């Protein structure tokens, strides 16, 4: 079983977001970057599958050299090797295209991603990968087991939970309930230093999107408290001041 796990390098959730260059670039000064949490779930589940059935786990990241600490953490968690595609991840299609170009000749049985990255929340890469590789893709899975070349999956849908079976190879994106992320131990951290990390150049530098600018959300306004015995004022405020009804 060969499993590929796609990881992205994202700002820590406590990051105070600011921009530079006339609000066209994210300000990375002083920002702590981490493995995207949904991708960590995908990595952990991949390791669980190979520990049960045998196989290898490769992690792939589209990013520049500053993403390597996150890649090394993935190796410390347990991945066998890693690939960094040396390009700025400008949009989801570019990322998916680069990963697909790498994966198409490697014959992976299973490709796992997170459901979305916590910085842009696009949720596009898994579906795009499936299309580019011409294999099935299943989004936001909460369970996956593999047996004799067939994956048994579960995912939440409106009003219930869907169970699916799908022949390998396939792409799937991880949701919160899939598993619990692992914390690398000292042995894993030491081993990660010598595990292979291959750097490859992008195969197609063309991009289809550009950032025009970023805007921060409007500052929160003051709160107006209405005494419970004067609840009728709420309707008047919503109608005449807020103008939402």
N, C-alpha and C positions, 0 to 999 in steps of 0.2 A: 504494500500500500504506500503510494507516494502522495503526500498531502502538501499543498502549497497554501500558506497563510499570508494574506495581504495585510500589511500593517501601515498605519500612517502616524506621523509625528505631529502631535497637537499641543497647544498650550494647556497647562494645568488649569483645572476648572476655577481656581481662585485668582486667575490672572486678571489684572485690571487692564481693560482693553483701551489702547490709544493708537493713533495713526500718525504717520509722517508723510513727507512729500505731498503736501496739500491734500491730505486724506486719501491718498491712493495706495499706501502701503501700510501693512500692519507693523507696529513698532515692537520689535523683538527684544529691545534692550531690557535686561533684567527679568526676562520671562523664562520660567521653568517649563521645558517641554517634556512630554510623556508619551508612552504608547497610547493610542486611542483606546479607551476602556472597552469598547465593543470588540475591538480587534484582539485584545487580551483574552476575552472570552473565547473567541474563535481559536486562538492559539492553544489555550488550555484544553479545549475539547479535542483538538487535533492530537495533542499529546496523549490524552486519555484513550483515544481510539487506537493509536499505534502501540501504546503500552499493552493493550488487550489483544490486538490482532497482529502486531508486528508492522514494521514499516519505518518511514522517515518523514520528518517534518522540515520543510524549507520555508523560511520567511522571506518575503520580498517587499521592498519599499521603493517608491519613487521619490527621490529627494537628493539633496546635496550632502556634502560631507558632514554638515552639522547635525544630521539625523542619526549618525552612527551610534551615539550613546543609547538611543532607544533600540536600535537593532541589536546591540550587544546585550541589552537587558532581555530581549526576546530569546537570544541564545542562552543567556543565564537561566531563564525560566525552563528551557529544555529543548528548544529547536536544534536540529542537527547542523544546519548550515543556513547561510543567508545570502541574499542578492540585493544589492543597491543599484537601482537604475539611476544614473547620474544626471538628473534633470529636476528642474523646479516643477512641482505638481500644480500647474496653472489652472486646470479644470478637470472634472471627473472623466470626460471622454479621453483626454490626453493620458491620464493615469491608467485608465482601463486599456487603452491601446498599447501603451508601453508594456504592461503586465501580460497582455495577450500575446504580444510579439515574442516575449520571453517564454511564456508557458507552452506555446503551440508545438514546440519541438521537444518538450521535456516529458510529455505524456503523464501528467499528474492524474491520479484517480479522483482526487477531490480537491476543490479549491474553496477555501473559507475566507470570508471577510467579516468585518463588523457590519451591523445594519446601516451605520452612517458614521461619519466623523463628527466629533462634538464641537468642531469649530464652524464648519459650514452646513452640517446637517442635511446634506443633499440626498444620501441614500441611493446613489445611482450606480456605483461601480460594479456591484455584483451582477445586476441585470445587464449592464453593458458588456461585462466579461463573458457572460453566457452567450450573448448575441455574437460577439466577435469571434469566439471559439466554436460557435455552432453546437453548444451543448446546453442542457437544461439548467435553469437557475431557479432557486427557491429563496424567497426573501423572508427575513425576520423569523428564523427558526428558533424554537424553544427546546428542541430535542433532536438528536440525530444519532443513529446507530447504523453500523455498516456490517453486512453479512453476505458473503458469497457474491460480491460485486453489486449488491443492491443496498441502497440507503433507505432507512425508515426514518421519516421526519415528522415533526409536529410544528405547527405554528398557530399563533392566535389570529383569528379573523373576527369580523364584526359578529357579535352574538355567540361566539363559540370558539372551538379549537379544531383545526383541520389536521388530519393524519394523511400522510402521503408516502408512497413508495416510488423510488426512482432508480433506474440503473445508472451505474457509474460510467463515465465521468460526469460530474455535475459541479455547479457553483452554488454555494449557500451562504447567506449572511446571518450573523449571530445576533440574537436578542438577549435581554437580560437574564432570563431564566435558564439559559442553556447550561451553565455550570458556574462554579465559583473560581475567580482568577487565582493564580498561584503567585506566591511571593518567592523570588529567587533566593536560594540559600547560599552559603559561602562556597560550598563545593561547586554549585552551578556557576557562580560568579567567576571562580578561578578557571573552570573549564571553558567558559565563554571566550577567554582571552586567546585560546588556540583554535577555536572552531573557525571553519572557513567563512569568510565574508568576501564575496566576489562583487566587484564593481564593473558594471557594463554601461556602455554609452547608449543613449536613446536611439531607437531605430528610425523614428520619424519626428523631427523637431517641430512639425507644423502644429499650431494651436488654433482653436476655433473660438476662443473667448478672451476678453481682456477686461481688467478691472477699471471701471471709469472712476469710481470713488466709493468711499465708505461713509456712512452717517451713523452716529451714536443715537440710541433711542432718546426721545425727549425726556427731560428731567421730570421726575414725579411731582405732581402738584400736591397742594395741601389737602388734608382730609377734613370734611365737614361732618361733624357728629350731629345726629338728630335724636333727641330724646324719644324714648319708646312711646311716651304718651302723646307725642306730636308726629306720629308716623305719617299723617296725611301730608305733611310738608315735603316728604320724600318725593311724592308724585309730582308736586309742583316744581321742585328743583330739577328732577329728571326731565320734565317737559319744557320748562322755560329757561333753565340755565344750561344744563348739559345737553339738552335737545336730542335725547336718545329715544324718546317715546313721543 
